[in-house]
Amino acid sequence: MHSYCINKSLNLKEVKVKNIVHTDTFVKIFIQTLPKEQKCPCCGNATKQIHDYRTQTIKDLPFQEKNCYLVL
């Protein structure tokens, strides 16, 4: 998938487009955030390690007259 072109045309920044699902009633765009260095709230050490993944579905503006969802 040409992630750069999709990101540019949909104006999505700092994410990677993993998949797009089209149906008769909706479009789901599956995206993944790119890891950034974060500081531990307890010890203050910097890390890029991901502790947990959670899926979020965000309803976006209609696209091609269909409901559009970003699945993060």
mmCIF file of the N, C-alpha and C atoms, coordinates in Angstrom:
data_MODEL
# 
_entry.id   MODEL 
# 
loop_
_atom_site.group_PDB 
_atom_site.id 
_atom_site.type_symbol 
_atom_site.label_atom_id 
_atom_site.label_alt_id 
_atom_site.label_comp_id 
_atom_site.label_asym_id 
_atom_site.label_entity_id 
_atom_site.label_seq_id 
_atom_site.pdbx_PDB_ins_code 
_atom_site.Cartn_x 
_atom_site.Cartn_y 
_atom_site.Cartn_z 
_atom_site.occupancy 
_atom_site.B_iso_or_equiv 
_atom_site.pdbx_formal_charge 
_atom_site.auth_seq_id 
_atom_site.auth_comp_id 
_atom_site.auth_asym_id 
_atom_site.auth_atom_id 
_atom_site.pdbx_PDB_model_num 
ATOM 1   N N  . MET A 1 1  ? 0.851   -1.179 0.000  1.00 0.00 ? 1  MET A N  1 
ATOM 2   C CA . MET A 1 1  ? 0.000   0.000  0.000  1.00 0.00 ? 1  MET A CA 1 
ATOM 3   C C  . MET A 1 1  ? 0.892   1.236  0.000  1.00 0.00 ? 1  MET A C  1 
ATOM 4   N N  . HIS A 1 2  ? 0.523   2.251  -0.734 1.00 0.00 ? 2  HIS A N  1 
ATOM 5   C CA . HIS A 1 2  ? 1.306   3.473  -0.845 1.00 0.00 ? 2  HIS A CA 1 
ATOM 6   C C  . HIS A 1 2  ? 0.900   4.428  0.270  1.00 0.00 ? 2  HIS A C  1 
ATOM 7   N N  . SER A 1 3  ? 1.460   4.200  1.440  1.00 0.00 ? 3  SER A N  1 
ATOM 8   C CA . SER A 1 3  ? 1.080   4.928  2.643  1.00 0.00 ? 3  SER A CA 1 
ATOM 9   C C  . SER A 1 3  ? 1.319   6.432  2.501  1.00 0.00 ? 3  SER A C  1 
ATOM 10  N N  . TYR A 1 4  ? 2.432   6.835  1.884  1.00 0.00 ? 4  TYR A N  1 
ATOM 11  C CA . TYR A 1 4  ? 2.738   8.254  1.765  1.00 0.00 ? 4  TYR A CA 1 
ATOM 12  C C  . TYR A 1 4  ? 1.656   8.983  0.980  1.00 0.00 ? 4  TYR A C  1 
ATOM 13  N N  . CYS A 1 5  ? 1.228   8.431  -0.144 1.00 0.00 ? 5  CYS A N  1 
ATOM 14  C CA . CYS A 1 5  ? 0.209   9.067  -0.975 1.00 0.00 ? 5  CYS A CA 1 
ATOM 15  C C  . CYS A 1 5  ? -1.134  9.130  -0.247 1.00 0.00 ? 5  CYS A C  1 
ATOM 16  N N  . ILE A 1 6  ? -1.473  8.071  0.471  1.00 0.00 ? 6  ILE A N  1 
ATOM 17  C CA . ILE A 1 6  ? -2.728  8.050  1.216  1.00 0.00 ? 6  ILE A CA 1 
ATOM 18  C C  . ILE A 1 6  ? -2.677  9.070  2.345  1.00 0.00 ? 6  ILE A C  1 
ATOM 19  N N  . ASN A 1 7  ? -1.578  9.118  3.085  1.00 0.00 ? 7  ASN A N  1 
ATOM 20  C CA . ASN A 1 7  ? -1.435  10.092 4.164  1.00 0.00 ? 7  ASN A CA 1 
ATOM 21  C C  . ASN A 1 7  ? -1.566  11.512 3.634  1.00 0.00 ? 7  ASN A C  1 
ATOM 22  N N  . LYS A 1 8  ? -0.929  11.773 2.510  1.00 0.00 ? 8  LYS A N  1 
ATOM 23  C CA . LYS A 1 8  ? -0.959  13.118 1.941  1.00 0.00 ? 8  LYS A CA 1 
ATOM 24  C C  . LYS A 1 8  ? -2.362  13.493 1.475  1.00 0.00 ? 8  LYS A C  1 
ATOM 25  N N  . SER A 1 9  ? -3.053  12.602 0.782  1.00 0.00 ? 9  SER A N  1 
ATOM 26  C CA . SER A 1 9  ? -4.377  12.929 0.268  1.00 0.00 ? 9  SER A CA 1 
ATOM 27  C C  . SER A 1 9  ? -5.435  13.014 1.378  1.00 0.00 ? 9  SER A C  1 
ATOM 28  N N  . LEU A 1 10 ? -5.250  12.264 2.464  1.00 0.00 ? 10 LEU A N  1 
ATOM 29  C CA . LEU A 1 10 ? -6.200  12.331 3.584  1.00 0.00 ? 10 LEU A CA 1 
ATOM 30  C C  . LEU A 1 10 ? -5.736  13.283 4.688  1.00 0.00 ? 10 LEU A C  1 
ATOM 31  N N  . ASN A 1 11 ? -4.591  13.899 4.514  1.00 0.00 ? 11 ASN A N  1 
ATOM 32  C CA . ASN A 1 11 ? -4.006  14.840 5.466  1.00 0.00 ? 11 ASN A CA 1 
ATOM 33  C C  . ASN A 1 11 ? -3.797  14.189 6.841  1.00 0.00 ? 11 ASN A C  1 
ATOM 34  N N  . LEU A 1 12 ? -3.304  12.962 6.838  1.00 0.00 ? 12 LEU A N  1 
ATOM 35  C CA . LEU A 1 12 ? -2.972  12.258 8.071  1.00 0.00 ? 12 LEU A CA 1 
ATOM 36  C C  . LEU A 1 12 ? -1.478  12.396 8.310  1.00 0.00 ? 12 LEU A C  1 
ATOM 37  N N  . LYS A 1 13 ? -1.112  12.881 9.495  1.00 0.00 ? 13 LYS A N  1 
ATOM 38  C CA . LYS A 1 13 ? 0.295   13.102 9.801  1.00 0.00 ? 13 LYS A CA 1 
ATOM 39  C C  . LYS A 1 13 ? 0.730   12.189 10.938 1.00 0.00 ? 13 LYS A C  1 
ATOM 40  N N  . GLU A 1 14 ? 1.967   11.746 10.866 1.00 0.00 ? 14 GLU A N  1 
ATOM 41  C CA . GLU A 1 14 ? 2.615   10.944 11.902 1.00 0.00 ? 14 GLU A CA 1 
ATOM 42  C C  . GLU A 1 14 ? 1.892   9.622  12.176 1.00 0.00 ? 14 GLU A C  1 
ATOM 43  N N  . VAL A 1 15 ? 1.252   9.059  11.150 1.00 0.00 ? 15 VAL A N  1 
ATOM 44  C CA . VAL A 1 15 ? 0.624   7.742  11.279 1.00 0.00 ? 15 VAL A CA 1 
ATOM 45  C C  . VAL A 1 15 ? 0.969   6.913  10.049 1.00 0.00 ? 15 VAL A C  1 
ATOM 46  N N  . LYS A 1 16 ? 0.802   5.603  10.187 1.00 0.00 ? 16 LYS A N  1 
ATOM 47  C CA . LYS A 1 16 ? 1.017   4.688  9.071  1.00 0.00 ? 16 LYS A CA 1 
ATOM 48  C C  . LYS A 1 16 ? -0.321  4.038  8.745  1.00 0.00 ? 16 LYS A C  1 
ATOM 49  N N  . VAL A 1 17 ? -0.748  4.118  7.487  1.00 0.00 ? 17 VAL A N  1 
ATOM 50  C CA . VAL A 1 17 ? -1.995  3.496  7.059  1.00 0.00 ? 17 VAL A CA 1 
ATOM 51  C C  . VAL A 1 17 ? -1.729  2.011  6.840  1.00 0.00 ? 17 VAL A C  1 
ATOM 52  N N  . LYS A 1 18 ? -2.439  1.162  7.596  1.00 0.00 ? 18 LYS A N  1 
ATOM 53  C CA . LYS A 1 18 ? -2.236  -0.278 7.528  1.00 0.00 ? 18 LYS A CA 1 
ATOM 54  C C  . LYS A 1 18 ? -3.204  -0.959 6.567  1.00 0.00 ? 18 LYS A C  1 
ATOM 55  N N  . ASN A 1 19 ? -4.452  -0.476 6.509  1.00 0.00 ? 19 ASN A N  1 
ATOM 56  C CA . ASN A 1 19 ? -5.466  -1.127 5.682  1.00 0.00 ? 19 ASN A CA 1 
ATOM 57  C C  . ASN A 1 19 ? -6.637  -0.172 5.500  1.00 0.00 ? 19 ASN A C  1 
ATOM 58  N N  . ILE A 1 20 ? -7.372  -0.349 4.405  1.00 0.00 ? 20 ILE A N  1 
ATOM 59  C CA . ILE A 1 20 ? -8.597  0.408  4.160  1.00 0.00 ? 20 ILE A CA 1 
ATOM 60  C C  . ILE A 1 20 ? -9.666  -0.579 3.734  1.00 0.00 ? 20 ILE A C  1 
ATOM 61  N N  . VAL A 1 21 ? -10.827 -0.509 4.406  1.00 0.00 ? 21 VAL A N  1 
ATOM 62  C CA . VAL A 1 21 ? -11.944 -1.399 4.104  1.00 0.00 ? 21 VAL A CA 1 
ATOM 63  C C  . VAL A 1 21 ? -13.117 -0.560 3.618  1.00 0.00 ? 21 VAL A C  1 
ATOM 64  N N  . HIS A 1 22 ? -13.582 -0.854 2.401  1.00 0.00 ? 22 HIS A N  1 
ATOM 65  C CA . HIS A 1 22 ? -14.745 -0.171 1.814  1.00 0.00 ? 22 HIS A CA 1 
ATOM 66  C C  . HIS A 1 22 ? -15.928 -1.127 1.825  1.00 0.00 ? 22 HIS A C  1 
ATOM 67  N N  . THR A 1 23 ? -17.073 -0.655 2.279  1.00 0.00 ? 23 THR A N  1 
ATOM 68  C CA . THR A 1 23 ? -18.316 -1.412 2.149  1.00 0.00 ? 23 THR A CA 1 
ATOM 69  C C  . THR A 1 23 ? -19.351 -0.481 1.531  1.00 0.00 ? 23 THR A C  1 
ATOM 70  N N  . ASP A 1 24 ? -20.576 -0.953 1.415  1.00 0.00 ? 24 ASP A N  1 
ATOM 71  C CA . ASP A 1 24 ? -21.645 -0.116 0.854  1.00 0.00 ? 24 ASP A CA 1 
ATOM 72  C C  . ASP A 1 24 ? -22.015 1.038  1.772  1.00 0.00 ? 24 ASP A C  1 
ATOM 73  N N  . THR A 1 25 ? -21.799 0.876  3.079  1.00 0.00 ? 25 THR A N  1 
ATOM 74  C CA . THR A 1 25 ? -22.255 1.890  4.030  1.00 0.00 ? 25 THR A CA 1 
ATOM 75  C C  . THR A 1 25 ? -21.141 2.640  4.755  1.00 0.00 ? 25 THR A C  1 
ATOM 76  N N  . PHE A 1 26 ? -19.920 2.111  4.770  1.00 0.00 ? 26 PHE A N  1 
ATOM 77  C CA . PHE A 1 26 ? -18.864 2.798  5.499  1.00 0.00 ? 26 PHE A CA 1 
ATOM 78  C C  . PHE A 1 26 ? -17.490 2.530  4.888  1.00 0.00 ? 26 PHE A C  1 
ATOM 79  N N  . VAL A 1 27 ? -16.542 3.357  5.322  1.00 0.00 ? 27 VAL A N  1 
ATOM 80  C CA . VAL A 1 27 ? -15.119 3.191  4.991  1.00 0.00 ? 27 VAL A CA 1 
ATOM 81  C C  . VAL A 1 27 ? -14.367 3.174  6.315  1.00 0.00 ? 27 VAL A C  1 
ATOM 82  N N  . LYS A 1 28 ? -13.544 2.146  6.526  1.00 0.00 ? 28 LYS A N  1 
ATOM 83  C CA . LYS A 1 28 ? -12.717 2.084  7.718  1.00 0.00 ? 28 LYS A CA 1 
ATOM 84  C C  . LYS A 1 28 ? -11.259 2.176  7.288  1.00 0.00 ? 28 LYS A C  1 
ATOM 85  N N  . ILE A 1 29 ? -10.554 3.120  7.898  1.00 0.00 ? 29 ILE A N  1 
ATOM 86  C CA . ILE A 1 29 ? -9.134  3.308  7.621  1.00 0.00 ? 29 ILE A CA 1 
ATOM 87  C C  . ILE A 1 29 ? -8.370  2.893  8.873  1.00 0.00 ? 29 ILE A C  1 
ATOM 88  N N  . PHE A 1 30 ? -7.601  1.828  8.768  1.00 0.00 ? 30 PHE A N  1 
ATOM 89  C CA . PHE A 1 30 ? -6.834  1.312  9.898  1.00 0.00 ? 30 PHE A CA 1 
ATOM 90  C C  . PHE A 1 30 ? -5.472  1.996  9.898  1.00 0.00 ? 30 PHE A C  1 
ATOM 91  N N  . ILE A 1 31 ? -5.168  2.709  10.972 1.00 0.00 ? 31 ILE A N  1 
ATOM 92  C CA . ILE A 1 31 ? -3.910  3.451  11.061 1.00 0.00 ? 31 ILE A CA 1 
ATOM 93  C C  . ILE A 1 31 ? -3.153  3.045  12.323 1.00 0.00 ? 31 ILE A C  1 
ATOM 94  N N  . GLN A 1 32 ? -1.859  3.293  12.287 1.00 0.00 ? 32 GLN A N  1 
ATOM 95  C CA . GLN A 1 32 ? -0.987  2.976  13.417 1.00 0.00 ? 32 GLN A CA 1 
ATOM 96  C C  . GLN A 1 32 ? -0.114  4.193  13.681 1.00 0.00 ? 32 GLN A C  1 
ATOM 97  N N  . THR A 1 33 ? -0.044  4.598  14.935 1.00 0.00 ? 33 THR A N  1 
ATOM 98  C CA . THR A 1 33 ? 0.840   5.709  15.269 1.00 0.00 ? 33 THR A CA 1 
ATOM 99  C C  . THR A 1 33 ? 2.275   5.213  15.289 1.00 0.00 ? 33 THR A C  1 
ATOM 100 N N  . LEU A 1 34 ? 3.178   6.083  14.964 1.00 0.00 ? 34 LEU A N  1 
ATOM 101 C CA . LEU A 1 34 ? 4.596   5.750  14.976 1.00 0.00 ? 34 LEU A CA 1 
ATOM 102 C C  . LEU A 1 34 ? 5.140   5.972  16.391 1.00 0.00 ? 34 LEU A C  1 
ATOM 103 N N  . PRO A 1 35 ? 5.947   5.044  16.909 1.00 0.00 ? 35 PRO A N  1 
ATOM 104 C CA . PRO A 1 35 ? 6.429   5.196  18.290 1.00 0.00 ? 35 PRO A CA 1 
ATOM 105 C C  . PRO A 1 35 ? 7.326   6.420  18.446 1.00 0.00 ? 35 PRO A C  1 
ATOM 106 N N  . LYS A 1 36 ? 7.126   7.112  19.543 1.00 0.00 ? 36 LYS A N  1 
ATOM 107 C CA . LYS A 1 36 ? 7.961   8.263  19.895 1.00 0.00 ? 36 LYS A CA 1 
ATOM 108 C C  . LYS A 1 36 ? 8.554   8.011  21.273 1.00 0.00 ? 36 LYS A C  1 
ATOM 109 N N  . GLU A 1 37 ? 9.638   8.639  21.519 1.00 0.00 ? 37 GLU A N  1 
ATOM 110 C CA . GLU A 1 37 ? 10.260  8.499  22.829 1.00 0.00 ? 37 GLU A CA 1 
ATOM 111 C C  . GLU A 1 37 ? 9.380   9.191  23.872 1.00 0.00 ? 37 GLU A C  1 
ATOM 112 N N  . GLN A 1 38 ? 9.108   8.479  24.954 1.00 0.00 ? 38 GLN A N  1 
ATOM 113 C CA . GLN A 1 38 ? 8.287   8.994  26.045 1.00 0.00 ? 38 GLN A CA 1 
ATOM 114 C C  . GLN A 1 38 ? 9.050   8.856  27.355 1.00 0.00 ? 38 GLN A C  1 
ATOM 115 N N  . LYS A 1 39 ? 8.616   9.614  28.354 1.00 0.00 ? 39 LYS A N  1 
ATOM 116 C CA . LYS A 1 39 ? 9.237   9.500  29.676 1.00 0.00 ? 39 LYS A CA 1 
ATOM 117 C C  . LYS A 1 39 ? 8.296   8.753  30.608 1.00 0.00 ? 39 LYS A C  1 
ATOM 118 N N  . CYS A 1 40 ? 8.873   7.853  31.382 1.00 0.00 ? 40 CYS A N  1 
ATOM 119 C CA . CYS A 1 40 ? 8.115   7.092  32.373 1.00 0.00 ? 40 CYS A CA 1 
ATOM 120 C C  . CYS A 1 40 ? 7.613   8.060  33.447 1.00 0.00 ? 40 CYS A C  1 
ATOM 121 N N  . PRO A 1 41 ? 6.303   7.988  33.777 1.00 0.00 ? 41 PRO A N  1 
ATOM 122 C CA . PRO A 1 41 ? 5.791   8.898  34.806 1.00 0.00 ? 41 PRO A CA 1 
ATOM 123 C C  . PRO A 1 41 ? 6.340   8.590  36.206 1.00 0.00 ? 41 PRO A C  1 
ATOM 124 N N  . CYS A 1 42 ? 6.812   7.365  36.408 1.00 0.00 ? 42 CYS A N  1 
ATOM 125 C CA . CYS A 1 42 ? 7.332   6.989  37.734 1.00 0.00 ? 42 CYS A CA 1 
ATOM 126 C C  . CYS A 1 42 ? 8.799   7.347  37.913 1.00 0.00 ? 42 CYS A C  1 
ATOM 127 N N  . CYS A 1 43 ? 9.651   6.880  36.978 1.00 0.00 ? 43 CYS A N  1 
ATOM 128 C CA . CYS A 1 43 ? 11.100  7.052  37.162 1.00 0.00 ? 43 CYS A CA 1 
ATOM 129 C C  . CYS A 1 43 ? 11.703  8.154  36.289 1.00 0.00 ? 43 CYS A C  1 
ATOM 130 N N  . GLY A 1 44 ? 10.974  8.590  35.251 1.00 0.00 ? 44 GLY A N  1 
ATOM 131 C CA . GLY A 1 44 ? 11.477  9.658  34.400 1.00 0.00 ? 44 GLY A CA 1 
ATOM 132 C C  . GLY A 1 44 ? 12.422  9.202  33.302 1.00 0.00 ? 44 GLY A C  1 
ATOM 133 N N  . ASN A 1 45 ? 12.704  7.894  33.185 1.00 0.00 ? 45 ASN A N  1 
ATOM 134 C CA . ASN A 1 45 ? 13.581  7.385  32.132 1.00 0.00 ? 45 ASN A CA 1 
ATOM 135 C C  . ASN A 1 45 ? 12.879  7.450  30.779 1.00 0.00 ? 45 ASN A C  1 
ATOM 136 N N  . ALA A 1 46 ? 13.640  7.740  29.733 1.00 0.00 ? 46 ALA A N  1 
ATOM 137 C CA . ALA A 1 46 ? 13.098  7.812  28.380 1.00 0.00 ? 46 ALA A CA 1 
ATOM 138 C C  . ALA A 1 46 ? 13.084  6.423  27.756 1.00 0.00 ? 46 ALA A C  1 
ATOM 139 N N  . THR A 1 47 ? 12.011  6.120  26.984 1.00 0.00 ? 47 THR A N  1 
ATOM 140 C CA . THR A 1 47 ? 11.896  4.824  26.317 1.00 0.00 ? 47 THR A CA 1 
ATOM 141 C C  . THR A 1 47 ? 11.022  4.956  25.072 1.00 0.00 ? 47 THR A C  1 
ATOM 142 N N  . LYS A 1 48 ? 11.253  4.066  24.099 1.00 0.00 ? 48 LYS A N  1 
ATOM 143 C CA . LYS A 1 48 ? 10.383  3.944  22.930 1.00 0.00 ? 48 LYS A CA 1 
ATOM 144 C C  . LYS A 1 48 ? 9.581   2.649  22.993 1.00 0.00 ? 48 LYS A C  1 
ATOM 145 N N  . GLN A 1 49 ? 9.767   1.887  24.065 1.00 0.00 ? 49 GLN A N  1 
ATOM 146 C CA . GLN A 1 49 ? 9.088   0.608  24.214 1.00 0.00 ? 49 GLN A CA 1 
ATOM 147 C C  . GLN A 1 49 ? 7.598   0.823  24.466 1.00 0.00 ? 49 GLN A C  1 
ATOM 148 N N  . ILE A 1 50 ? 6.761   0.034  23.773 1.00 0.00 ? 50 ILE A N  1 
ATOM 149 C CA . ILE A 1 50 ? 5.314   0.162  23.900 1.00 0.00 ? 50 ILE A CA 1 
ATOM 150 C C  . ILE A 1 50 ? 4.835   -0.840 24.942 1.00 0.00 ? 50 ILE A C  1 
ATOM 151 N N  . HIS A 1 51 ? 4.105   -0.342 25.931 1.00 0.00 ? 51 HIS A N  1 
ATOM 152 C CA . HIS A 1 51 ? 3.627   -1.183 27.034 1.00 0.00 ? 51 HIS A CA 1 
ATOM 153 C C  . HIS A 1 51 ? 2.333   -1.915 26.682 1.00 0.00 ? 51 HIS A C  1 
ATOM 154 N N  . ASP A 1 52 ? 1.424   -1.240 25.972 1.00 0.00 ? 52 ASP A N  1 
ATOM 155 C CA . ASP A 1 52 ? 0.107   -1.822 25.734 1.00 0.00 ? 52 ASP A CA 1 
ATOM 156 C C  . ASP A 1 52 ? -0.475  -1.255 24.443 1.00 0.00 ? 52 ASP A C  1 
ATOM 157 N N  . TYR A 1 53 ? -1.245  -2.077 23.753 1.00 0.00 ? 53 TYR A N  1 
ATOM 158 C CA . TYR A 1 53 ? -1.959  -1.642 22.552 1.00 0.00 ? 53 TYR A CA 1 
ATOM 159 C C  . TYR A 1 53 ? -3.447  -1.658 22.842 1.00 0.00 ? 53 TYR A C  1 
ATOM 160 N N  . ARG A 1 54 ? -4.131  -0.612 22.468 1.00 0.00 ? 54 ARG A N  1 
ATOM 161 C CA . ARG A 1 54 ? -5.582  -0.544 22.593 1.00 0.00 ? 54 ARG A CA 1 
ATOM 162 C C  . ARG A 1 54 ? -6.137  -0.019 21.282 1.00 0.00 ? 54 ARG A C  1 
ATOM 163 N N  . THR A 1 55 ? -7.205  -0.642 20.828 1.00 0.00 ? 55 THR A N  1 
ATOM 164 C CA . THR A 1 55 ? -7.827  -0.221 19.579 1.00 0.00 ? 55 THR A CA 1 
ATOM 165 C C  . THR A 1 55 ? -8.876  0.839  19.880 1.00 0.00 ? 55 THR A C  1 
ATOM 166 N N  . GLN A 1 56 ? -8.823  1.937  19.139 1.00 0.00 ? 56 GLN A N  1 
ATOM 167 C CA . GLN A 1 56 ? -9.825  2.995  19.252 1.00 0.00 ? 56 GLN A CA 1 
ATOM 168 C C  . GLN A 1 56 ? -10.441 3.197  17.880 1.00 0.00 ? 56 GLN A C  1 
ATOM 169 N N  . THR A 1 57 ? -11.752 3.343  17.828 1.00 0.00 ? 57 THR A N  1 
ATOM 170 C CA . THR A 1 57 ? -12.446 3.647  16.586 1.00 0.00 ? 57 THR A CA 1 
ATOM 171 C C  . THR A 1 57 ? -12.996 5.061  16.690 1.00 0.00 ? 57 THR A C  1 
ATOM 172 N N  . ILE A 1 58 ? -12.591 5.902  15.763 1.00 0.00 ? 58 ILE A N  1 
ATOM 173 C CA . ILE A 1 58 ? -12.972 7.315  15.775 1.00 0.00 ? 58 ILE A CA 1 
ATOM 174 C C  . ILE A 1 58 ? -13.811 7.597  14.539 1.00 0.00 ? 58 ILE A C  1 
ATOM 175 N N  . LYS A 1 59 ? -15.011 8.132  14.736 1.00 0.00 ? 59 LYS A N  1 
ATOM 176 C CA . LYS A 1 59 ? -15.856 8.469  13.595 1.00 0.00 ? 59 LYS A CA 1 
ATOM 177 C C  . LYS A 1 59 ? -15.370 9.797  13.026 1.00 0.00 ? 59 LYS A C  1 
ATOM 178 N N  . ASP A 1 60 ? -15.127 9.795  11.732 1.00 0.00 ? 60 ASP A N  1 
ATOM 179 C CA . ASP A 1 60 ? -14.622 10.975 11.044 1.00 0.00 ? 60 ASP A CA 1 
ATOM 180 C C  . ASP A 1 60 ? -15.732 11.537 10.159 1.00 0.00 ? 60 ASP A C  1 
ATOM 181 N N  . LEU A 1 61 ? -15.411 12.560 9.416  1.00 0.00 ? 61 LEU A N  1 
ATOM 182 C CA . LEU A 1 61 ? -16.371 13.135 8.480  1.00 0.00 ? 61 LEU A CA 1 
ATOM 183 C C  . LEU A 1 61 ? -16.685 12.142 7.368  1.00 0.00 ? 61 LEU A C  1 
ATOM 184 N N  . PRO A 1 62 ? -17.873 12.233 6.772  1.00 0.00 ? 62 PRO A N  1 
ATOM 185 C CA . PRO A 1 62 ? -18.213 11.308 5.682  1.00 0.00 ? 62 PRO A CA 1 
ATOM 186 C C  . PRO A 1 62 ? -17.207 11.390 4.536  1.00 0.00 ? 62 PRO A C  1 
ATOM 187 N N  . PHE A 1 63 ? -17.001 10.239 3.906  1.00 0.00 ? 63 PHE A N  1 
ATOM 188 C CA . PHE A 1 63 ? -16.073 10.122 2.793  1.00 0.00 ? 63 PHE A CA 1 
ATOM 189 C C  . PHE A 1 63 ? -16.788 9.376  1.677  1.00 0.00 ? 63 PHE A C  1 
ATOM 190 N N  . GLN A 1 64 ? -16.882 9.971  0.505  1.00 0.00 ? 64 GLN A N  1 
ATOM 191 C CA . GLN A 1 64 ? -17.601 9.388  -0.637 1.00 0.00 ? 64 GLN A CA 1 
ATOM 192 C C  . GLN A 1 64 ? -19.039 9.049  -0.252 1.00 0.00 ? 64 GLN A C  1 
ATOM 193 N N  . GLU A 1 65 ? -19.668 9.948  0.509  1.00 0.00 ? 65 GLU A N  1 
ATOM 194 C CA . GLU A 1 65 ? -21.056 9.803  0.975  1.00 0.00 ? 65 GLU A CA 1 
ATOM 195 C C  . GLU A 1 65 ? -21.279 8.562  1.828  1.00 0.00 ? 65 GLU A C  1 
ATOM 196 N N  . LYS A 1 66 ? -20.225 8.115  2.521  1.00 0.00 ? 66 LYS A N  1 
ATOM 197 C CA . LYS A 1 66 ? -20.305 6.965  3.429  1.00 0.00 ? 66 LYS A CA 1 
ATOM 198 C C  . LYS A 1 66 ? -19.751 7.398  4.782  1.00 0.00 ? 66 LYS A C  1 
ATOM 199 N N  . ASN A 1 67 ? -20.205 6.729  5.839  1.00 0.00 ? 67 ASN A N  1 
ATOM 200 C CA . ASN A 1 67 ? -19.606 6.966  7.153  1.00 0.00 ? 67 ASN A CA 1 
ATOM 201 C C  . ASN A 1 67 ? -18.147 6.552  7.084  1.00 0.00 ? 67 ASN A C  1 
ATOM 202 N N  . CYS A 1 68 ? -17.302 7.326  7.741  1.00 0.00 ? 68 CYS A N  1 
ATOM 203 C CA . CYS A 1 68 ? -15.869 7.050  7.716  1.00 0.00 ? 68 CYS A CA 1 
ATOM 204 C C  . CYS A 1 68 ? -15.372 6.896  9.148  1.00 0.00 ? 68 CYS A C  1 
ATOM 205 N N  . TYR A 1 69 ? -14.586 5.865  9.381  1.00 0.00 ? 69 TYR A N  1 
ATOM 206 C CA . TYR A 1 69 ? -14.034 5.586  10.696 1.00 0.00 ? 69 TYR A CA 1 
ATOM 207 C C  . TYR A 1 69 ? -12.531 5.423  10.603 1.00 0.00 ? 69 TYR A C  1 
ATOM 208 N N  . LEU A 1 70 ? -11.832 6.014  11.570 1.00 0.00 ? 70 LEU A N  1 
ATOM 209 C CA . LEU A 1 70 ? -10.399 5.787  11.709 1.00 0.00 ? 70 LEU A CA 1 
ATOM 210 C C  . LEU A 1 70 ? -10.225 4.793  12.843 1.00 0.00 ? 70 LEU A C  1 
ATOM 211 N N  . VAL A 1 71 ? -9.588  3.668  12.552 1.00 0.00 ? 71 VAL A N  1 
ATOM 212 C CA . VAL A 1 71 ? -9.340  2.643  13.573 1.00 0.00 ? 71 VAL A CA 1 
ATOM 213 C C  . VAL A 1 71 ? -7.870  2.736  13.933 1.00 0.00 ? 71 VAL A C  1 
ATOM 214 N N  . LEU A 1 72 ? -7.635  3.192  15.148 1.00 0.00 ? 72 LEU A N  1 
ATOM 215 C CA . LEU A 1 72 ? -6.283  3.476  15.623 1.00 0.00 ? 72 LEU A CA 1 
ATOM 216 C C  . LEU A 1 72 ? -5.837  2.382  16.564 1.00 0.00 ? 72 LEU A C  1 
# 
